[in-house]
Amino acid sequence: NKHGVETNINVPLPPGSGSGAYRKAFDRIVVPAIERFKPDLILVSSGFDASFMDPLSCMMLTSDDFRGFADDLVKLAMRF
């Protein structure tokens, strides 16, 4: 859709999800959606509530995970 309608993606993951669950969601849902849409701009709301150090979220990502996903998004964005 050229106007951005129906182009937001939410991927709910259960508490305790870590690198593996996030990687699967990224590779199976996020990457194909970006490839399909071919955006001119990718904005990332990068809160850290998925961090293992956040006491409220119960997620298990590390700084290396955040860095890896950011690197992957940059590489993906360079293709468009």
N, C-alpha and C positions, 0 to 999 in steps of 0.2 A: 504494500500500500504506500503510495507516494506521499501521503500526508501524515504518516506515523500512527494512524489509527490501528489499534490491535497489534502494536509492535513491541510492547513491554512484555517482559517475560519474568514470571515469578516461579521459582523452583523451591517448593517447601521441602525441607529435609528434617528428619527426626532429631531430637536431642541426642548428643553424643556423636553426631556425624563428624568425620574427620577427612583427611586428605583423599582417601579412596572414594568416598561418597561425593565429595565436591568435584573431584576429577571426572568421575563418570557423568555427573550432571553437566559439567562444563563441556566435555567432549561430545556427549550424546544430544544435548539440548541447546546449549548456548552457541557453540561453534556452528552447527548447521543453520541455526536461526540467523546468525550474522551473515553467513555465506549466502543465504537465500535473500536477505534484505539488501545486502551490499550498501551499508550506510556511508554517508559522507563524513559522519562524525560519530565517535563512540564516547559517551559520557559514563563515567563510573562513579557511583556513590560508594565510596570505600570506607565504610564504618568498620570497626574492628570487633563488632559483637560476635563474630564467628571465631574469635580467638579463644584458645584454651584458657586464657587468663581472665576472660570476662565471666564473672560469677552468675550472670543472669541468663546467658544464652545456652549454656551447656553444650557448646560446640568445641571442636578440638583442633582448629587450624593453628599453625605456627607462623612465625614471620617468614620462613622459607616458603610456605604455601602461598601466602599473600604475594610475595615477590614473584613466585613462579607463575601465578595467574596473571599478574600485571605484565610480565614479560611475554606471555602467550597472547594477551590482548594486543600488545604493541605489534607483535609479529603479524597477527591477524589483520590489524588495522592497516598495516603497510601494503597489504594485498589489494586494497580498494582505492 
